[in-house]
Amino acid sequence: MLLDNCSLDIAGVSIAPFVYTQAEADWIHARDAGVIPASLFELYIRADEQLPPFAEQQNLTYDPIKRFKSEPWSPDADKKARKHFRDILISLQAALDALADLTALTLTGLVSNLAVGRAQFTAIENWLTKPLPKIAFVVSPADHHLRNLYERLHPLVHPSGSDRE
C-alpha cells in the first residue's frame, strides 16, 4: 500500500507532553531541609534535564505524515531520542535504588526483604502491596516514619482509578 492511497484526513491526535521545566517543590523542600542527600537530588535533576532534549528529538523523528506534509525531521532523531530516554530511565532507577538504600539504613529491618547495600526498590514495591500492620500501643519514631513513608509512596507506586494501568 502506498502512502498516496491512504486516507490522511485525521480528525485528531493527542499525546501527553512533558511539562516539567524545573524540580518540583517537594523535591526542593526535601533537599533544603536535608531530608534527602544532594546526590539523590542530582539524580532527579539529571532526569529532568533530559526531558526537553528528549521531547525535541522525539518531535523530529520520522513518520510518513511528515514527509507527506513536508514537515521537518531528522534521520538521527530517533537514535538521539532513545539515548535521552535511556538516560532518564537510568537516573530514575538510580534514584529509586538510592531511596531503597536510605530506607534500609534508616528503617533497618522494618521493610521485609530490604537489606542495606542491595539497592532493591522492588522490595519496597512488594512491601507496599500489603497493608501496614496495626500500630502497637507504644509508637516508636521509626514506626512513625515507616507509616509516613508507606502513606506517601503507596499512592505513587500502586495508584488507583485511571492511573492504575
DRENDO-1510 file (C-alpha; in Angstrom, 1 decimal, always signed):
<recs>
REC; n; res; u; v; w
REC; 1; MET; +0.0; +0.0; +0.0 .
REC; 2; LEU; +1.3; +3.4; -0.9 .
REC; 3; LEU; +1.0; +6.5; +1.2 .
REC; 4; ASP; -0.8; +8.2; -1.6 .
REC; 5; ASN; -3.5; +5.5; -1.4 .
REC; 6; CYS; -4.1; +6.1; +2.4 .
REC; 7; SER; -6.6; +8.4; +3.9 .
REC; 8; LEU; -4.6; +11.1; +5.7 .
REC; 9; ASP; -7.6; +13.0; +6.9 .
REC; 10; ILE; -7.1; +12.6; +10.6 .
REC; 11; ALA; -9.7; +14.0; +13.0 .
REC; 12; GLY; -7.2; +14.5; +15.8 .
REC; 13; VAL; -4.2; +13.0; +17.7 .
REC; 14; SER; -3.4; +13.7; +21.3 .
REC; 15; ILE; -0.4; +12.9; +23.5 .
REC; 16; ALA; +0.5; +13.9; +27.0 .
REC; 17; PRO; +3.5; +16.2; +26.7 .
REC; 18; PHE; +6.2; +16.5; +29.3 .
REC; 19; VAL; +5.6; +19.7; +31.2 .
REC; 20; TYR; +8.2; +19.8; +33.9 .
REC; 21; THR; +10.7; +22.6; +33.5 .
REC; 22; GLN; +12.2; +22.6; +37.0 .
REC; 23; ALA; +12.3; +20.5; +40.1 .
REC; 24; GLU; +9.0; +20.0; +41.9 .
REC; 25; ALA; +8.6; +22.0; +45.1 .
REC; 26; ASP; +8.5; +18.8; +47.2 .
REC; 27; TRP; +12.0; +17.8; +46.0 .
REC; 28; ILE; +13.4; +21.3; +46.6 .
REC; 29; HIS; +11.9; +21.4; +50.1 .
REC; 30; ALA; +13.3; +17.9; +50.9 .
REC; 31; ARG; +16.7; +18.9; +49.7 .
REC; 32; ASP; +16.7; +22.2; +51.6 .
REC; 33; ALA; +15.5; +20.5; +54.7 .
REC; 34; GLY; +18.2; +17.9; +54.5 .
REC; 35; VAL; +15.7; +15.0; +54.2 .
REC; 36; ILE; +17.3; +13.7; +51.0 .
REC; 37; PRO; +21.0; +13.8; +50.2 .
REC; 38; ALA; +22.3; +16.1; +47.5 .
REC; 39; SER; +23.3; +13.1; +45.3 .
REC; 40; LEU; +19.7; +11.9; +45.2 .
REC; 41; PHE; +18.5; +15.3; +44.2 .
REC; 42; GLU; +21.2; +15.5; +41.5 .
REC; 43; LEU; +19.9; +12.2; +40.0 .
REC; 44; TYR; +16.4; +13.7; +40.0 .
REC; 45; ILE; +17.7; +16.9; +38.3 .
REC; 46; ARG; +19.6; +14.9; +35.7 .
REC; 47; ALA; +16.4; +13.1; +34.8 .
REC; 48; ASP; +14.6; +16.5; +34.4 .
REC; 49; GLU; +17.4; +17.9; +32.3 .
REC; 50; GLN; +16.9; +15.0; +29.8 .
REC; 51; LEU; +13.2; +15.7; +29.3 .
REC; 52; PRO; +13.4; +18.8; +27.0 .
REC; 53; PRO; +16.0; +17.3; +24.6 .
REC; 54; PHE; +14.1; +14.0; +24.6 .
REC; 55; ALA; +10.9; +15.8; +23.6 .
REC; 56; GLU; +12.7; +17.9; +21.0 .
REC; 57; GLN; +14.3; +14.8; +19.3 .
REC; 58; GLN; +11.0; +12.9; +19.6 .
REC; 59; ASN; +9.3; +15.7; +17.6 .
REC; 60; LEU; +12.0; +15.3; +14.9 .
REC; 61; THR; +11.6; +11.6; +14.4 .
REC; 62; TYR; +10.5; +10.4; +11.0 .
REC; 63; ASP; +7.0; +9.3; +10.1 .
REC; 64; PRO; +5.3; +9.2; +6.7 .
REC; 65; ILE; +3.0; +12.0; +7.5 .
REC; 66; LYS; +5.9; +14.4; +8.0 .
REC; 67; ARG; +7.3; +13.5; +4.6 .
REC; 68; PHE; +3.8; +13.9; +3.0 .
REC; 69; LYS; +3.3; +17.3; +4.7 .
REC; 70; SER; +6.9; +18.4; +4.2 .
REC; 71; GLU; +7.4; +18.8; +7.9 .
REC; 72; PRO; +11.0; +18.8; +9.3 .
REC; 73; TRP; +12.5; +15.6; +10.5 .
REC; 74; SER; +16.0; +14.3; +11.2 .
REC; 75; PRO; +17.4; +10.9; +10.2 .
REC; 76; ASP; +19.2; +10.5; +13.5 .
REC; 77; ALA; +16.5; +12.0; +15.8 .
REC; 78; ASP; +15.2; +8.5; +16.8 .
REC; 79; LYS; +18.6; +7.4; +18.0 .
REC; 80; LYS; +19.1; +10.6; +20.0 .
REC; 81; ALA; +15.6; +10.4; +21.5 .
REC; 82; ARG; +16.3; +6.8; +22.6 .
REC; 83; LYS; +19.6; +8.0; +24.2 .
REC; 84; HIS; +17.9; +10.7; +26.2 .
REC; 85; PHE; +15.1; +8.3; +27.2 .
REC; 86; ARG; +17.6; +5.8; +28.3 .
REC; 87; ASP; +19.4; +8.5; +30.4 .
REC; 88; ILE; +16.0; +9.4; +32.0 .
REC; 89; LEU; +15.3; +5.8; +33.0 .
REC; 90; ILE; +18.8; +5.3; +34.4 .
REC; 91; SER; +18.6; +8.4; +36.5 .
REC; 92; LEU; +15.1; +7.5; +37.8 .
REC; 93; GLN; +16.1; +3.9; +38.5 .
REC; 94; ALA; +19.2; +5.1; +40.4 .
REC; 95; ALA; +17.1; +7.5; +42.4 .
REC; 96; LEU; +14.7; +4.7; +43.4 .
REC; 97; ASP; +17.6; +2.4; +44.3 .
REC; 98; ALA; +19.1; +5.2; +46.4 .
REC; 99; LEU; +15.8; +5.6; +48.2 .
REC; 100; ALA; +15.8; +1.9; +48.9 .
REC; 101; ASP; +19.3; +2.1; +50.4 .
REC; 102; LEU; +18.3; +5.1; +52.5 .
REC; 103; THR; +15.2; +3.3; +53.7 .
REC; 104; ALA; +17.2; +0.2; +54.6 .
REC; 105; LEU; +19.7; +2.4; +56.6 .
REC; 106; THR; +17.1; +4.4; +58.5 .
REC; 107; LEU; +14.4; +1.9; +59.0 .
REC; 108; THR; +16.5; -1.2; +59.4 .
REC; 109; GLY; +14.5; -4.4; +59.4 .
REC; 110; LEU; +11.1; -2.8; +59.1 .
REC; 111; VAL; +10.6; -3.4; +55.4 .
REC; 112; SER; +10.7; -7.1; +54.6 .
REC; 113; ASN; +13.5; -8.3; +52.3 .
REC; 114; LEU; +15.2; -4.9; +52.2 .
REC; 115; ALA; +18.9; -5.0; +53.1 .
REC; 116; VAL; +21.5; -2.3; +53.2 .
REC; 117; GLY; +23.7; -2.2; +50.1 .
REC; 118; ARG; +21.3; -4.2; +47.9 .
REC; 119; ALA; +19.6; -1.1; +46.3 .
REC; 120; GLN; +16.4; -3.0; +45.6 .
REC; 121; PHE; +13.4; -0.8; +45.2 .
REC; 122; THR; +11.4; -3.9; +44.2 .
REC; 123; ALA; +11.5; -4.9; +47.9 .
REC; 124; ILE; +9.8; -1.6; +48.8 .
REC; 125; GLU; +7.3; -2.1; +45.9 .
REC; 126; ASN; +6.4; -5.6; +47.2 .
REC; 127; TRP; +6.2; -4.2; +50.8 .
REC; 128; LEU; +3.6; -1.6; +49.5 .
REC; 129; THR; +1.3; -4.3; +48.2 .
REC; 130; LYS; +0.4; -5.4; +51.7 .
REC; 131; PRO; -1.3; -3.2; +54.3 .
REC; 132; LEU; +0.7; -1.9; +57.2 .
REC; 133; PRO; +0.4; -3.9; +60.4 .
REC; 134; LYS; -1.7; -2.4; +63.2 .
REC; 135; ILE; +0.1; +0.2; +65.3 .
REC; 136; ALA; +1.4; -1.1; +68.6 .
REC; 137; PHE; +0.3; +0.6; +71.9 .
REC; 138; VAL; +3.7; +2.4; +72.0 .
REC; 139; VAL; +4.8; +4.0; +68.7 .
REC; 140; SER; +8.5; +4.4; +68.1 .
REC; 141; PRO; +9.9; +7.2; +65.9 .
REC; 142; ALA; +10.8; +4.5; +63.4 .
REC; 143; ASP; +7.1; +3.4; +63.3 .
REC; 144; HIS; +6.0; +6.9; +62.6 .
REC; 145; HIS; +8.5; +7.3; +59.8 .
REC; 146; LEU; +7.6; +3.9; +58.4 .
REC; 147; ARG; +3.9; +4.8; +58.3 .
REC; 148; ASN; +4.7; +8.2; +56.7 .
REC; 149; LEU; +6.8; +6.5; +54.0 .
REC; 150; TYR; +4.1; +4.0; +53.3 .
REC; 151; GLU; +1.3; +6.6; +53.1 .
REC; 152; ARG; +3.3; +8.8; +50.7 .
REC; 153; LEU; +4.7; +6.0; +48.5 .
REC; 154; HIS; +1.7; +3.7; +48.2 .
REC; 155; PRO; -0.5; +6.0; +46.0 .
REC; 156; LEU; +2.5; +6.7; +43.8 .
REC; 157; VAL; +3.6; +3.0; +43.3 .
REC; 158; HIS; +0.2; +1.4; +43.4 .
REC; 159; PRO; -2.3; +4.1; +42.2 .
REC; 160; SER; -6.0; +3.6; +42.0 .
REC; 161; GLY; -8.5; +4.6; +39.4 .
REC; 162; SER; -7.5; +5.6; +35.9 .
REC; 163; ASP; -3.8; +5.9; +36.9 .
REC; 164; ARG; -3.7; +2.2; +37.8 .
REC; 165; GLU; -2.6; +1.0; +34.4 .
</recs>
